[in-house]
Amino acid sequence: MAEFEVDVPDKLGGSGWLDVQLEQKSVVVEWRAGKGFGISSTPTEGLGEGPDEVYRDAAQAAKRVVELLTKNLRTKPPLEIALAKLRGKLHISQEDLADALNLRQASVSKMERRSDMRVSTLGKVVRALGGDLEIRARFPDFEVKITQFDKPGNRNQDRGRRSRPVAR
């Protein structure tokens, strides 16, 4: 028999929580109007770390909760990865990335070791790798997508150079 504990949002637009336990397995669901359903089943408390998986639809979230509990699975936390490892995972060489960015290989090597870079530069690298950069800010009661870097005029604007996706 499953046990449920519900914490309703304190204020309009705030997060609500549902703790579900089935035998020794537990899942936590966070929901917020307009944001969807965040699900975590990590073995530790993980307070303040945010959900591992997010679903926009209640039916999809419910299906995932049932799957986690009945099949004794765990949620998958978001991936964290450095640029060099991401490039390697995509099987793209520094030389190929440099070519796509109209740079020298040594410049790509330097870039991958930086701990700080311009948003426009990071966006170009991600696009050259075949992805899209999205910047989000998380606050205790909400999350927002920062859009000022998404403007069409900001794309591929760095000194007239154009990045192109690397062929794989």
DSSP file (Angstrom, degrees, kcal/mol; ACC not computed):
  #  RESIDUE AA STRUCTURE BP1 BP2  ACC     N-H-->O    O-->H-N    N-H-->O    O-->H-N    TCO  KAPPA ALPHA  PHI   PSI    X-CA   Y-CA   Z-CA
    1    1 A M              0   0    0      0, 0.0    22,-0.5     0, 0.0     2,-0.2   0.000 360.0 360.0 360.0 128.8    0.0    0.0    0.0
    2    2 A A        -     0   0    0     20,-0.1     2,-0.4    18,-0.0    20,-0.2  -0.508 360.0-145.4 -79.9 146.9    1.4    3.4   -1.0
    3    3 A E  E     -A   21   0A   0     18,-3.0    18,-2.6    -2,-0.2     2,-0.4  -0.921  14.3-164.2-112.6 140.6    1.6    6.3    1.4
    4    4 A F  E     -A   20   0A   0     -2,-0.4     2,-0.4    16,-0.2    16,-0.2  -0.958  11.8-174.9-127.0 142.1    1.1    9.9    0.3
    5    5 A E  E     -A   19   0A   0     14,-2.0    14,-2.9    -2,-0.4     2,-0.4  -0.986  12.7-161.2-135.0 126.4    1.9   13.2    2.0
    6    6 A V  E     -A   18   0A   0     -2,-0.4     2,-0.5    12,-0.2    12,-0.2  -0.909  11.5-171.3-114.4 132.4    0.8   16.5    0.3
    7    7 A D  E     -A   17   0A   0     10,-2.9    10,-3.0    -2,-0.4     3,-0.1  -0.963  20.6-148.9-117.6 109.8    2.2   20.0    1.0
    8    8 A V        -     0   0    0     -2,-0.5     7,-0.1     8,-0.2     8,-0.1  -0.397  33.6 -83.8 -76.5 155.7    0.0   22.5   -0.8
    9    9 A P        -     0   0    0      0, 0.0     7,-0.2     0, 0.0    -1,-0.1  -0.297  28.7-142.2 -59.7 140.4    1.6   25.8   -2.0
   10   10 A D  S    S+     0   0    0      5,-0.4     2,-0.3     1,-0.1     6,-0.1   0.819  82.8  16.7 -70.9 -32.0    1.9   28.5    0.6
   11   11 A K  S >  S-     0   0    0      4,-0.1     3,-2.5     0, 0.0    -1,-0.1  -0.931  99.3 -75.4-140.6 162.2    1.1   31.2   -1.9
   12   12 A L  T 3  S+     0   0    0     -2,-0.3     3,-0.1     1,-0.3    -2,-0.0  -0.359 120.9  16.0 -58.3 128.3   -0.4   31.6   -5.4
   13   13 A G  T 3  S+     0   0    0      1,-0.3    -1,-0.3    -2,-0.1     2,-0.0   0.390 101.4 124.7  86.4  -3.2    2.2   30.4   -8.0
   14   14 A G    <   -     0   0    0     -3,-2.5    19,-0.5     1,-0.1     2,-0.3  -0.210  66.5 -86.2 -81.6 177.2    4.3   28.7   -5.3
   15   15 A S        -     0   0    0     17,-0.1    -5,-0.4    -7,-0.1     2,-0.3  -0.620  32.8-159.7 -88.4 142.8    5.4   25.1   -5.3
   16   16 A G  E     - B   0  31A   0     15,-2.8    15,-2.4    -2,-0.3     2,-0.4  -0.833  11.7-147.1-112.2 158.2    3.4   22.2   -4.0
   17   17 A W  E     -AB   7  30A   0    -10,-3.0   -10,-2.9    -2,-0.3     2,-0.4  -0.967  13.5-169.6-131.9 143.0    4.9   18.8   -3.0
   18   18 A L  E     -AB   6  29A   0     11,-2.6    11,-2.8    -2,-0.4     2,-0.5  -0.977   8.1-163.8-130.3 118.2    3.7   15.2   -3.0
   19   19 A D  E     -AB   5  28A   0    -14,-2.9   -14,-2.0    -2,-0.4     2,-0.4  -0.900  10.1-171.7-100.9 126.1    5.8   12.6   -1.2
   20   20 A V  E     -AB   4  27A   0      7,-3.0     7,-2.5    -2,-0.5     2,-0.4  -0.971   4.3-175.5-121.2 130.9    4.9    9.0   -2.3
   21   21 A Q  E     +AB   3  26A   0    -18,-2.6   -18,-3.0    -2,-0.4     2,-0.4  -0.993   8.2 178.9-129.0 131.1    6.3    6.0   -0.5
   22   22 A L  E >   - B   0  25A   0      3,-2.8     3,-2.4    -2,-0.4     2,-0.2  -0.959  69.4 -51.4-130.1 111.2    5.8    2.3   -1.6
   23   23 A E  T 3  S-     0   0    0    -22,-0.5   -20,-0.1    -2,-0.4    46,-0.0  -0.447 123.9 -20.5  55.6-121.7    7.5   -0.2    0.6
   24   24 A Q  T 3  S+     0   0    0     -2,-0.2     2,-0.3    -3,-0.1    -1,-0.3   0.403 121.1  94.1 -95.3   2.6   11.2    1.1    0.8
   25   25 A K  E <   -B   22   0A   0     -3,-2.4    -3,-2.8    44,-0.1     2,-0.3  -0.744  52.3-176.5 -98.8 141.2   10.9    3.2   -2.4
   26   26 A S  E     -B   21   0A   0     -2,-0.3     2,-0.4    -5,-0.2    -5,-0.2  -0.988  11.0-171.9-139.5 151.0   10.0    6.9   -2.4
   27   27 A V  E     -B   20   0A   0     -7,-2.5    -7,-3.0    -2,-0.3     2,-0.5  -0.994  11.0-151.6-137.6 140.4    9.4    9.6   -4.9
   28   28 A V  E     -BC  19  40A   0     12,-2.9    12,-2.2    -2,-0.4     2,-0.5  -0.962   9.9-165.5-114.8 131.3    9.0   13.3   -4.4
   29   29 A V  E     -BC  18  39A   0    -11,-2.8   -11,-2.6    -2,-0.5     2,-0.5  -0.971   1.4-167.8-117.7 127.0    6.9   15.4   -6.9
   30   30 A E  E     -BC  17  38A   0      8,-3.1     8,-3.3    -2,-0.5     2,-0.4  -0.944   9.9-172.7-109.0 132.9    7.0   19.2   -7.0
   31   31 A W  E     +BC  16  37A   0    -15,-2.4   -15,-2.8    -2,-0.5     2,-0.3  -0.965   9.6 177.4-128.3 148.4    4.4   21.0   -9.0
   32   32 A R  E >>  - C   0  36A   0      4,-1.8     3,-2.4    -2,-0.4     4,-1.8  -0.979  40.1-100.1-147.8 131.5    4.0   24.6   -9.9
   33   33 A A  T 34 S+     0   0    0    -19,-0.5    -2,-0.0    -2,-0.3     4,-0.0  -0.244 108.2   6.0 -53.5 129.8    1.4   26.2  -12.0
   34   34 A G  T 34 S+     0   0    0     22,-0.1    -1,-0.3     1,-0.1    22,-0.0   0.328 122.9  71.7  80.4  -8.6    2.7   26.9  -15.5
   35   35 A K  T <4 S-     0   0    0     -3,-2.4     2,-0.3     1,-0.3    -2,-0.2   0.701  88.5-138.9-110.5 -29.0    6.0   25.1  -14.8
   36   36 A G  E  <  -C   32   0A   0     -4,-1.8    -4,-1.8    20,-0.1     2,-0.5  -0.747  36.6 -38.5 106.3-154.0    5.0   21.4  -14.6
   37   37 A F  E     -CD  31  55A   0     18,-3.5    18,-2.7    -2,-0.3     2,-0.4  -0.966  42.4-158.7-126.0 119.1    6.0   18.6  -12.4
   38   38 A G  E     -CD  30  54A   0     -8,-3.3    -8,-3.1    -2,-0.5     2,-0.4  -0.835  14.1-163.7 -97.6 134.0    9.5   18.0  -11.1
   39   39 A I  E     +CD  29  53A   0     14,-3.0    14,-2.0    -2,-0.4    13,-1.1  -0.953  12.1 173.1-123.8 136.2   10.3   14.4   -9.9
   40   40 A S  E     +C   28   0A   0    -12,-2.2   -12,-2.9    -2,-0.4    -2,-0.0  -0.998  16.7 170.3-138.6 142.8   13.1   13.1   -7.8
   41   41 A S        +     0   0    0     -2,-0.3   -15,-0.2   -14,-0.2   -14,-0.0  -0.084  29.1 151.0-138.3  36.1   13.8    9.7   -6.3
   42   42 A T        -     0   0    0      1,-0.1    -2,-0.1     3,-0.1    34,-0.0  -0.382  52.2-126.6 -71.1 148.9   17.3   10.2   -5.0
   43   43 A P  S    S+     0   0    0      0, 0.0     2,-0.2     0, 0.0    -1,-0.1   0.694  91.3  60.6 -71.0 -17.6   18.4    8.2   -2.0
   44   44 A T  S    S-     0   0    0      1,-0.1    -2,-0.1     2,-0.0     0, 0.0  -0.545  99.0-101.6-102.9 173.3   19.5   11.3   -0.1
   45   45 A E        -     0   0    0     -2,-0.2    -3,-0.1     1,-0.1    -1,-0.1   0.933  40.6-173.2 -60.5 -49.0   17.4   14.3    1.0
   46   46 A G    >   -     0   0    0      1,-0.2     3,-1.7     2,-0.1     4,-0.3   0.778  12.5-176.9  61.4  28.2   18.7   16.5   -1.8
   47   47 A L  T 3   +     0   0    0      1,-0.3    -1,-0.2     2,-0.1    -2,-0.1  -0.359  65.4   9.4 -62.9 133.4   16.9   19.6   -0.4
   48   48 A G  T 3  S+     0   0    0     -2,-0.1    -1,-0.3     1,-0.1    -2,-0.1   0.420  97.6 105.6  81.6  -1.0   17.3   22.7   -2.5
   49   49 A E  S <  S-     0   0    0     -3,-1.7    -2,-0.1     1,-0.2    -1,-0.1   0.608  79.4-126.7 -87.3 -11.3   18.9   20.8   -5.5
   50   50 A G        -     0   0    0     -4,-0.3    -1,-0.2   -12,-0.0     2,-0.0  -0.056  40.9 -47.2  84.9 166.8   15.8   21.0   -7.7
   51   51 A P        -     0   0    0      0, 0.0   -11,-0.2     0, 0.0     3,-0.1  -0.313  37.4-140.4 -72.7 155.2   14.1   18.1   -9.4
   52   52 A D  S    S+     0   0    0    -13,-1.1     2,-0.3     1,-0.2   -12,-0.2   0.852  88.6  21.7 -78.9 -38.0   16.0   15.4  -11.4
   53   53 A E  E     -D   39   0A   0    -14,-2.0   -14,-3.0    24,-0.1     2,-0.4  -0.967  69.3-154.6-133.3 146.3   13.3   15.2  -14.1
   54   54 A V  E     -D   38   0A   0     -2,-0.3     2,-0.4   -16,-0.2   -16,-0.2  -0.983   7.9-173.7-127.2 134.5   10.7   17.7  -15.2
   55   55 A Y  E     -D   37   0A   0    -18,-2.7   -18,-3.5    -2,-0.4    -2,-0.0  -0.988  16.4-158.5-126.5 134.4    7.4   16.9  -17.0
   56   56 A R  S    S+     0   0    0     -2,-0.4     2,-0.4   -20,-0.2   -22,-0.1   0.761  78.2  65.4 -79.3 -26.3    4.9   19.5  -18.4
   57   57 A D  S  > S-     0   0    0      1,-0.1     4,-2.2   -20,-0.1     5,-0.2  -0.828  72.0-143.9-107.7 134.2    2.0   17.1  -18.4
   58   58 A A  H  > S+     0   0    0     -2,-0.4     4,-2.7     1,-0.2     5,-0.2   0.870 102.3  54.3 -62.4 -38.2    0.4   15.6  -15.2
   59   59 A A  H  > S+     0   0    0      2,-0.2     4,-2.3     1,-0.2    -1,-0.2   0.904 109.3  47.2 -64.8 -40.8   -0.3   12.3  -17.0
   60   60 A Q  H  > S+     0   0    0      2,-0.2     4,-2.2     1,-0.2    -1,-0.2   0.910 113.1  49.2 -65.2 -41.9    3.3   11.9  -18.1
   61   61 A A  H  X S+     0   0    0     -4,-2.2     4,-2.3     2,-0.2    -2,-0.2   0.922 111.8  48.4 -63.7 -44.2    4.5   12.7  -14.5
   62   62 A A  H  X S+     0   0    0     -4,-2.7     4,-2.4     1,-0.2     5,-0.2   0.915 110.3  51.4 -62.8 -43.0    2.1   10.2  -13.0
   63   63 A K  H  X S+     0   0    0     -4,-2.3     4,-2.2     1,-0.2    -1,-0.2   0.905 110.8  48.9 -59.8 -42.1    3.2    7.5  -15.4
   64   64 A R  H  X S+     0   0    0     -4,-2.2     4,-2.6     2,-0.2    -2,-0.2   0.891 109.4  52.0 -67.0 -39.1    6.8    8.2  -14.5
   65   65 A V  H  X S+     0   0    0     -4,-2.3     4,-2.3     2,-0.2     5,-0.2   0.931 110.9  47.5 -62.3 -45.9    6.1    8.0  -10.8
   66   66 A V  H  X S+     0   0    0     -4,-2.4     4,-2.8     1,-0.2     5,-0.3   0.922 112.5  50.0 -61.1 -43.8    4.4    4.7  -11.2
   67   67 A E  H  X S+     0   0    0     -4,-2.2     4,-2.0     1,-0.2     6,-0.3   0.916 110.7  49.5 -61.1 -44.1    7.3    3.4  -13.3
   68   68 A L  H  <>S+     0   0    0     -4,-2.6     5,-1.7     1,-0.2     4,-0.4   0.913 117.1  40.5 -61.7 -43.6    9.8    4.5  -10.7
   69   69 A L  H  <5S+     0   0    0     -4,-2.3     3,-0.3     3,-0.2    -2,-0.2   0.896 119.0  42.5 -75.8 -41.0    8.0    2.9   -7.8
   70   70 A T  H  <5S+     0   0    0     -4,-2.8    -2,-0.2    -5,-0.2    -3,-0.2   0.794 121.8  38.6 -79.9 -27.1    6.9   -0.4   -9.5
   71   71 A K  T  <5S-     0   0    0     -4,-2.0    -1,-0.2    -5,-0.3    -2,-0.2   0.339 105.7-122.1-104.4   6.2   10.2   -1.1  -11.2
   72   72 A N  T   5 +     0   0    0     -4,-0.4    -3,-0.2    -3,-0.3     2,-0.2   0.911  59.5 152.4  54.5  48.0   12.4    0.1   -8.4
   73   73 A L      < -     0   0    0     -5,-1.7     2,-0.3    -6,-0.3    -1,-0.2  -0.525  38.2-133.1-101.0 170.0   14.1    2.7  -10.7
   74   74 A R        -     0   0    0     -2,-0.2   -32,-0.1   -47,-0.0   -47,-0.1  -0.913  25.0-106.5-120.8 151.1   15.7    6.1   -9.8
   75   75 A T        -     0   0    0     -2,-0.3   -35,-0.1     1,-0.1   -22,-0.0  -0.310  33.7-117.7 -68.3 161.0   15.3    9.4  -11.5
   76   76 A K        -     0   0    0    -34,-0.0     3,-0.1    -2,-0.0    -1,-0.1  -0.903  24.6-137.8-106.4 112.6   18.1   10.7  -13.7
   77   77 A P        -     0   0    0      0, 0.0   -25,-0.1     0, 0.0     3,-0.1  -0.274  37.4 -85.4 -63.6 154.9   19.6   13.9  -12.5
   78   78 A P        -     0   0    0      0, 0.0     2,-0.1     0, 0.0   -25,-0.1  -0.287  52.4-104.6 -58.7 145.8   20.5   16.6  -15.1
   79   79 A L        -     0   0    0     -3,-0.1     2,-0.4     2,-0.0    -3,-0.0  -0.443  29.8-162.2 -72.8 144.6   23.8   16.1  -16.7
   80   80 A E        +     0   0    0     -2,-0.1     2,-0.3    -3,-0.1    -1,-0.0  -0.998  22.2 158.7-124.9 132.5   26.7   18.3  -15.8
   81   81 A I        -     0   0    0     -2,-0.4     2,-0.1     4,-0.0    -2,-0.0  -0.993  37.6-121.7-156.8 143.3   29.7   18.4  -18.1
   82   82 A A     >  -     0   0    0     -2,-0.3     4,-2.5     1,-0.1     5,-0.2  -0.480  37.8-109.4 -79.6 157.3   32.6   20.6  -19.1
   83   83 A L  H  > S+     0   0    0      1,-0.2     4,-2.8     2,-0.2     5,-0.2   0.889 116.8  52.9 -57.3 -43.0   32.9   21.8  -22.7
   84   84 A A  H  > S+     0   0    0     28,-0.4     4,-2.2     1,-0.2    -1,-0.2   0.911 112.1  45.3 -62.1 -41.7   35.9   19.5  -23.5
   85   85 A K  H  > S+     0   0    0      2,-0.2     4,-2.8     1,-0.2    -1,-0.2   0.885 112.0  52.2 -69.3 -37.2   34.1   16.4  -22.2
   86   86 A L  H  X S+     0   0    0     -4,-2.5     4,-1.7     2,-0.2    -2,-0.2   0.937 109.8  48.8 -61.6 -46.7   30.9   17.5  -24.1
   87   87 A R  H  <>S+     0   0    0     -4,-2.8     5,-2.2     1,-0.2    -2,-0.2   0.916 113.3  47.8 -58.8 -43.9   32.9   17.8  -27.3
   88   88 A G  H ><5S+     0   0    0     -4,-2.2     3,-1.5     1,-0.2    -2,-0.2   0.898 108.1  54.0 -63.9 -41.2   34.5   14.4  -26.7
   89   89 A K  H 3<5S+     0   0    0     -4,-2.8    -1,-0.2     1,-0.3    -2,-0.2   0.827 108.5  50.2 -62.8 -30.9   31.2   12.8  -26.0
   90   90 A L  T 3<5S-     0   0    0     -4,-1.7    -1,-0.3    -5,-0.2    -2,-0.2   0.429 114.1-121.5 -86.0   0.4   29.9   14.2  -29.3
   91   91 A H  T < 5 +     0   0    0     -3,-1.5     2,-0.5     1,-0.2    -3,-0.2   0.902  64.0 142.8  59.4  44.6   33.0   12.7  -31.1
   92   92 A I      < -     0   0    0     -5,-2.2    -1,-0.2    -6,-0.1    -2,-0.1  -0.968  43.7-137.1-116.6 128.0   34.1   16.1  -32.3
   93   93 A S     >  -     0   0    0     -2,-0.5     4,-2.3     1,-0.1     5,-0.2  -0.372  21.8-115.9 -78.6 160.4   37.8   16.9  -32.4
   94   94 A Q  H  > S+     0   0    0      1,-0.2     4,-2.8     2,-0.2     5,-0.2   0.875 118.2  55.5 -60.4 -36.8   39.3   20.3  -31.4
   95   95 A E  H  > S+     0   0    0      2,-0.2     4,-2.3     1,-0.2    -1,-0.2   0.920 107.9  46.6 -63.5 -44.3   40.4   20.8  -34.9
   96   96 A D  H  > S+     0   0    0      2,-0.2     4,-2.1     1,-0.2    -1,-0.2   0.900 114.2  47.8 -65.5 -40.5   36.9   20.2  -36.3
   97   97 A L  H  X S+     0   0    0     -4,-2.3     4,-1.7     2,-0.2    -2,-0.2   0.918 110.8  51.7 -65.8 -42.5   35.4   22.6  -33.7
   98   98 A A  H  X>S+     0   0    0     -4,-2.8     5,-3.0     1,-0.2     4,-0.5   0.913 109.4  50.4 -59.6 -43.0   38.1   25.2  -34.5
   99   99 A D  H ><5S+     0   0    0     -4,-2.3     3,-1.0     1,-0.2    -1,-0.2   0.915 109.3  50.4 -61.7 -43.7   37.2   24.9  -38.2
  100  100 A A  H 3<5S+     0   0    0     -4,-2.1    64,-1.2     1,-0.2    -1,-0.2   0.805 115.9  42.7 -64.7 -29.2   33.5   25.4  -37.5
  101  101 A L  H 3<5S-     0   0    0     -4,-1.7    -1,-0.2    62,-0.2    -2,-0.2   0.408 111.2-119.1 -96.2   0.8   34.3   28.5  -35.4
  102  102 A N  T <<5S+     0   0    0     -3,-1.0     2,-0.2    -4,-0.5    -3,-0.2   0.917  75.7 119.6  57.9  44.7   36.9   29.9  -37.8
  103  103 A L      < -     0   0    0     -5,-3.0     2,-0.2    -8,-0.1    -1,-0.2  -0.764  69.3 -97.4-126.3 172.7   39.5   29.6  -35.1
  104  104 A R    >>  -     0   0    0     -2,-0.2     4,-1.4     1,-0.1     3,-0.6  -0.627  34.2-115.7 -87.5 155.6   42.8   27.8  -34.5
  105  105 A Q  H 3> S+     0   0    0      1,-0.2     4,-2.3    -2,-0.2     5,-0.2   0.866 116.3  59.0 -57.7 -38.0   42.9   24.6  -32.6
  106  106 A A  H 3> S+     0   0    0      1,-0.2     4,-2.2     2,-0.2    -1,-0.2   0.851 102.3  53.8 -61.8 -34.5   45.0   26.2  -29.9
  107  107 A S  H <> S+     0   0    0     -3,-0.6     4,-2.4     2,-0.2    -1,-0.2   0.883 108.1  49.1 -67.4 -38.3   42.2   28.8  -29.3
  108  108 A V  H  X S+     0   0    0     -4,-1.4     4,-2.4     2,-0.2    -2,-0.2   0.917 109.6  52.3 -65.8 -42.7   39.7   26.0  -28.8
  109  109 A S  H  X S+     0   0    0     -4,-2.3     4,-0.7     1,-0.2    -2,-0.2   0.920 111.8  45.8 -58.5 -45.0   42.1   24.3  -26.4
  110  110 A K  H >X S+     0   0    0     -4,-2.2     3,-0.9     1,-0.2     4,-0.6   0.916 111.0  53.2 -63.0 -44.0   42.4   27.6  -24.4
  111  111 A M  H >< S+     0   0    0     -4,-2.4     3,-1.1     1,-0.3    -2,-0.2   0.885 104.1  55.7 -59.8 -40.7   38.6   28.2  -24.5
  112  112 A E  H 3< S+     0   0    0     -4,-2.4   -28,-0.4     1,-0.3    -1,-0.3   0.700 107.3  50.5 -68.6 -18.1   38.0   24.7  -23.0
  113  113 A R  H << S+     0   0    0     -3,-0.9    -1,-0.3    -4,-0.7    -2,-0.2   0.529  87.0 109.2 -95.6  -6.8   40.2   25.5  -20.0
  114  114 A R    <<  -     0   0    0     -3,-1.1     3,-0.1    -4,-0.6    -3,-0.0  -0.365  52.0-162.1 -69.2 146.4   38.5   28.8  -19.2
  115  115 A S  S    S+     0   0    0      1,-0.2     2,-0.3    -2,-0.1    -1,-0.1   0.440  81.6  36.6-101.3  -3.8   36.4   29.1  -16.1
  116  116 A D        +     0   0    0      2,-0.0     2,-0.3     0, 0.0    -1,-0.2  -0.990  66.2 153.1-148.3 136.4   34.8   32.3  -17.5
  117  117 A M        -     0   0    0     -2,-0.3     2,-0.1    -3,-0.1    -6,-0.0  -0.978  46.9 -80.9-155.7 165.6   33.7   33.4  -21.0
  118  118 A R     >  -     0   0    0     -2,-0.3     4,-2.3     1,-0.1     5,-0.2  -0.371  35.0-125.9 -68.4 147.6   31.2   35.6  -22.7
  119  119 A V  H  > S+     0   0    0      1,-0.2     4,-2.7     2,-0.2     5,-0.2   0.890 111.9  55.3 -60.1 -39.8   27.7   34.3  -23.2
  120  120 A S  H  > S+     0   0    0      2,-0.2     4,-2.0     1,-0.2    -1,-0.2   0.888 108.1  48.4 -63.2 -38.2   28.0   35.0  -26.9
  121  121 A T  H  > S+     0   0    0      2,-0.2     4,-2.2     1,-0.2    -2,-0.2   0.933 111.7  48.4 -66.8 -45.8   31.2   32.9  -27.1
  122  122 A L  H  X S+     0   0    0     -4,-2.3     4,-2.6     1,-0.2    -2,-0.2   0.906 110.2  53.1 -60.7 -41.6   29.6   30.0  -25.2
  123  123 A G  H  X S+     0   0    0     -4,-2.7     4,-2.6     1,-0.2    -1,-0.2   0.899 108.3  50.0 -60.2 -41.7   26.5   30.2  -27.5
  124  124 A K  H  X S+     0   0    0     -4,-2.0     4,-2.6     2,-0.2    -1,-0.2   0.909 110.9  48.9 -63.8 -42.2   28.7   30.0  -30.6
  125  125 A V  H  X S+     0   0    0     -4,-2.2     4,-1.6     2,-0.2    -2,-0.2   0.941 112.5  47.4 -63.5 -46.9   30.5   26.9  -29.2
  126  126 A V  H  <>S+     0   0    0     -4,-2.6     5,-2.9     1,-0.2     4,-0.3   0.915 113.7  47.7 -62.2 -43.5   27.3   25.2  -28.3
  127  127 A R  H ><5S+     0   0    0     -4,-2.6     3,-1.3     1,-0.2    -1,-0.2   0.895 109.1  53.6 -64.5 -39.1   25.8   25.9  -31.7
  128  128 A A  H 3<5S+     0   0    0     -4,-2.6    38,-2.7     1,-0.3    -1,-0.2   0.806 106.4  53.4 -65.3 -27.7   28.9   24.7  -33.5
  129  129 A L  T 3<5S-     0   0    0     -4,-1.6    -1,-0.3    36,-0.2    -2,-0.2   0.520 128.7-100.9 -81.9  -5.9   28.6   21.5  -31.5
  130  130 A G  T < 5S+     0   0    0     -3,-1.3    -3,-0.2    -4,-0.3     2,-0.2   0.558  87.0 103.1 100.8   9.9   25.0   21.2  -32.9
  131  131 A G      < -     0   0    0     -5,-2.9     2,-0.4    -6,-0.2    -1,-0.3  -0.474  64.6-119.4-113.6-174.8   23.1   22.4  -29.8
  132  132 A D        -     0   0    0     -2,-0.2     2,-0.4    -3,-0.1    -8,-0.1  -0.993  23.2-130.5-127.1 136.6   21.3   25.5  -28.6
  133  133 A L        -     0   0    0     -2,-0.4     2,-0.4   -10,-0.1   -10,-0.1  -0.732  24.6-177.9 -88.8 131.9   22.3   27.5  -25.5
  134  134 A E        -     0   0    0     -2,-0.4     2,-0.5     2,-0.0    13,-0.1  -0.999  11.5-154.3-129.4 129.4   19.5   28.3  -23.0
  135  135 A I  E     +E  146   0B   0     11,-0.5    11,-2.8    -2,-0.4     2,-0.3  -0.912  16.3 178.9-109.9 127.2   20.2   30.3  -19.9
  136  136 A R  E     -E  145   0B   0     -2,-0.5     2,-0.5     9,-0.3     9,-0.2  -0.926  18.0-151.1-126.1 149.4   17.9   29.9  -16.8
  137  137 A A  E     -E  144   0B   0      7,-2.8     7,-2.5    -2,-0.3     2,-0.5  -0.985  13.2-152.8-119.5 128.9   17.9   31.4  -13.4
  138  138 A R  E     +E  143   0B   0     -2,-0.5     5,-0.2     5,-0.2    -2,-0.0  -0.875  14.8 178.3-105.5 132.4   16.5   29.4  -10.5
  139  139 A F        -     0   0    0      3,-3.2     3,-0.4    -2,-0.5    -2,-0.0  -0.802  45.8 -97.8-121.9 165.9   15.0   31.2   -7.4
  140  140 A P  S    S+     0   0    0      0, 0.0     3,-0.1     0, 0.0   -92,-0.1   0.849 121.8  26.0 -55.3 -35.4   13.4   29.6   -4.4
  141  141 A D  S    S+     0   0    0      1,-0.1     2,-0.3  -127,-0.1    -3,-0.0   0.494 128.6   9.8-109.7  -3.7    9.9   30.0   -5.7
  142  142 A F        -     0   0    0     -3,-0.4    -3,-3.2  -128,-0.0     2,-0.4  -0.988  54.8-135.2-164.1 168.9   10.3   30.1   -9.5
  143  143 A E  E     -E  138   0B   0     -2,-0.3     2,-0.3    -5,-0.2    -5,-0.2  -0.991  21.3-168.8-132.4 140.8   12.6   29.6  -12.4
  144  144 A V  E     -E  137   0B   0     -7,-2.5    -7,-2.8    -2,-0.4     2,-0.5  -0.953  21.8-128.9-130.9 151.4   12.9   31.9  -15.4
  145  145 A K  E     -E  136   0B   0     -2,-0.3     2,-0.6    -9,-0.2    -9,-0.3  -0.874  25.7-134.5 -94.0 127.0   14.5   31.6  -18.9
  146  146 A I  E     +E  135   0B   0    -11,-2.8   -11,-0.5    -2,-0.5     3,-0.2  -0.740  27.6 178.3 -82.6 120.4   16.8   34.6  -19.5
  147  147 A T    >   +     0   0    0     -2,-0.6     3,-2.3     1,-0.2     4,-0.4   0.547  53.3  92.5-105.7  -8.9   15.9   35.7  -23.0
  148  148 A Q  T 3  S+     0   0    0      1,-0.3     3,-0.5     2,-0.2    -1,-0.2   0.751  89.5  52.1 -63.1 -20.1   18.0   38.8  -23.7
  149  149 A F  T 3  S+     0   0    0     -3,-0.2    -1,-0.3     1,-0.2    -2,-0.1   0.486  96.8  70.0 -90.2  -3.3   20.7   36.6  -25.2
  150  150 A D    <   +     0   0    0     -3,-2.3    -1,-0.2     4,-0.0    -2,-0.2   0.480  66.8 125.5 -90.3  -4.5   18.2   34.9  -27.6
  151  151 A K    >>  -     0   0    0     -3,-0.5     3,-2.1    -4,-0.4     4,-0.7  -0.300  68.1-127.0 -61.3 136.4   17.7   38.0  -29.8
  152  152 A P  G >4 S+     0   0    0      0, 0.0     3,-0.9     0, 0.0    -1,-0.1   0.829 108.8  60.5 -53.3 -34.9   18.3   37.2  -33.5
  153  153 A G  G 34 S+     0   0    0      1,-0.2    -2,-0.1     4,-0.0    -3,-0.0   0.717 100.0  56.4 -66.8 -19.8   20.7   40.2  -33.7
  154  154 A N  G X4 S+     0   0    0     -3,-2.1     3,-0.9    -6,-0.1    -1,-0.2   0.655  84.2 102.2 -85.6 -16.7   22.9   38.5  -31.0
  155  155 A R  T << S-     0   0    0     -3,-0.9   -35,-0.0    -4,-0.7    -5,-0.0  -0.489  99.2 -10.8 -73.1 133.8   23.4   35.3  -33.0
  156  156 A N  T 3  S+     0   0    0     -2,-0.2    -1,-0.3   -36,-0.2    -2,-0.1   0.840  94.4 130.1  51.7  42.6   26.7   34.8  -34.8
  157  157 A Q    X   +     0   0    0     -3,-0.9     3,-1.1     2,-0.1     2,-0.7   0.575  20.7 121.1-103.8 -11.3   27.7   38.4  -34.2
  158  158 A D  G >  S-     0   0    0      1,-0.3     3,-2.1    -4,-0.2    -4,-0.0  -0.401 101.5 -36.8 -66.0 103.6   31.2   38.1  -32.8
  159  159 A R  G 3  S-     0   0    0     -2,-0.7    -1,-0.3     1,-0.3     3,-0.1   0.788 109.6 -64.6  52.0  35.1   33.5   40.1  -35.1
  160  160 A G  G <  S+     0   0    0     -3,-1.1    -1,-0.3     1,-0.2     2,-0.2   0.473  98.6 137.7  75.3   0.3   31.5   39.0  -38.2
  161  161 A R    <   -     0   0    0     -3,-2.1     2,-0.5   -60,-0.0    -1,-0.2  -0.518  41.1-150.2 -80.4 149.1   32.4   35.4  -37.8
  162  162 A R        -     0   0    0     -2,-0.2     2,-0.3    -3,-0.1    -5,-0.0  -0.977   3.5-148.3-120.6 127.7   29.8   32.7  -38.3
  163  163 A S        -     0   0    0     -2,-0.5   -62,-0.2   -62,-0.1   -63,-0.1  -0.693  14.0-167.0 -90.6 149.3   29.8   29.4  -36.6
  164  164 A R        -     0   0    0    -64,-1.2     3,-0.1    -2,-0.3    -2,-0.0  -0.984  31.8 -93.4-133.9 145.6   28.4   26.4  -38.3
  165  165 A P        -     0   0    0      0, 0.0     2,-0.3     0, 0.0   -36,-0.2  -0.263  43.1-113.6 -58.7 141.5   27.5   23.0  -36.9
  166  166 A V        -     0   0    0    -38,-2.7     2,-0.3   -39,-0.1   -69,-0.1  -0.608  29.2-120.1 -75.9 131.9   30.3   20.5  -37.1
  167  167 A A              0   0    0     -2,-0.3    -1,-0.1     1,-0.1    -3,-0.0  -0.558 360.0 360.0 -72.0 134.5   29.5   17.6  -39.4
  168  168 A R              0   0    0     -2,-0.3    -1,-0.1   -76,-0.1    -2,-0.0   0.404 360.0 360.0-106.1 360.0   29.5   14.3  -37.5
